[in-house]
Amino acid sequence: MSHNTFGHLFRFTTWGESHGPAIGCVIDGCPPGIPLTADVIQRDLDRRRPGQSRFTTQRREPDTVEILSGVFTGSNGQQVTTGTPISLEIRNVDQRSKDYGEIAHSYRPGHADITYDLKYGIRDHRGGGRSSARETASRVAAGAVARQVLASIVGPDVTIRAALVQLGPHAIDRSRWVWDVVDQNPFFSPDGGSVGLFEEFLDGVRKAGSSCGAVVEVVAEGLPAGLGAPVYGKLDADLASAMMSINAVKAVEIGDGMAVAALSGEDNADEIRAGADGNPEFLSNHAGGILGGISTGQPIVCRFAVKPTSSILTPRRTIDSDGREVDIVTKGRHDPCVGIRAVPVGEAMMAVVLADHLLRHRGQCG
Ligand SMILES: Cc1cc2nc3c(=O)[nH]c(=O)nc-3n(C[C@H](O)[C@H](O)[C@H](O)COP(=O)(O)O)c2cc1C
């Protein structure tokens, strides 16, 4: 049994717990000769790092990554991958186990405490152990390597970007979408006009000791047609699985997603014309860039819904490990909306799926 590994040809395994000495991952199958330095990985990790605003957990983790294996600096001075396993380590430095005494014997409603105990009969309750989203730092590190693979093989014009498009009940105004705005506010919102409302709303949620959910949209552009395969290797199926594997994600949509049910056949059809460069030109993208499980060359669009953080200060009814009915209040440092820091994680999962499918496509079709 091995359920800590993701991917086929570009494959990574994550390891570690929230309050252990370190977390990390081993990436196997990365082609040789791909430029890779710790700085490149660090850039992505810094976007996911906790404690960067009052709207995320105040746990102070520098999330400094160290490359332990799989790279070599050649005579030209450039550090590149060697084709051997790439091992990445991120030390945990700001653990505070005493915050979690409350959940050592009681189960947080909405969290994984109860299912870990039901399944394994033992769990590391400190910070949620393996169920903690500390694990997502390792995915972001693997995603940074995947981006390097895509840039090296497809070209530098590949972009994988994500944004928060809804906070609690408040959706952004999509007509004001500017990608450059995403990294200029603490919510990763692409709509500068939404920021004031988001601040006011989330301050209220935080001060009330509560939490809220969010919707994140991930868009990949500049990729060729042909990624993904029928029938059990569909790109959309693998993307859905990848996004759904992120902690607290409860729904995934591709393209128009759930809204397609209300469209007519005419409206949903992405009509095709002959493009000036000889390639097909699609007149719309309801399909989210994927038909029959295979990329069309259009932007690949995926959205996911993140539930409200289950660790909240409002007392909730639960049971303890002896089956006694108790109330629980979860202290400690928690994100009032985990959807914010899920934005870079969504980008990473898109990147690993695409890198894996790119290598699989080349393996079969050259
Ligand atoms: C970036 C990120 C940070 C998270 N931080 C917290 C947190 O501080 N407290 C918490 O209770 N859950 C947090 N979660 C969610 C839990 O990890 C998740 O709800 C839990 O593992 C149960 O899994 P499930 O919600 O996928 O069923 C976070 C999720 C993400 C994506």
The ligand as an ORCA input file, in Angstrom:
! r2SCAN-3c Opt
* xyz 0 1
  C      -3.404     25.808      3.050
  C      -4.295     25.112      4.019
  C      -4.213     25.402      5.379
  C      -5.034     24.759      6.305
  N      -4.965     25.120      7.613
  C      -5.865     24.603      8.488
  C      -5.917     25.076      9.835
  O      -5.163     25.970     10.225
  N      -6.819     24.491     10.674
  C      -7.686     23.521     10.259
  O      -8.492     23.053     11.051
  N      -7.673     23.079      8.981
  C      -6.787     23.589      8.112
  N      -6.784     23.137      6.816
  C      -7.735     22.092      6.404
  C      -7.416     20.728      7.001
  O      -6.096     20.328      6.701
  C      -8.435     19.711      6.465
  O      -9.733     20.200      6.608
  C      -8.343     18.408      7.228
  O      -7.131     17.773      6.919
  C      -9.487     17.419      6.926
  O      -9.454     17.048      5.575
  P     -10.641     17.375      4.560
  O     -11.146     18.738      4.933
  O      -9.978     17.386      3.211
  O     -11.676     16.325      4.714
  C      -5.964     23.759      5.860
  C      -6.040     23.472      4.481
  C      -5.241     24.132      3.575
  C      -5.364     23.831      2.109
*
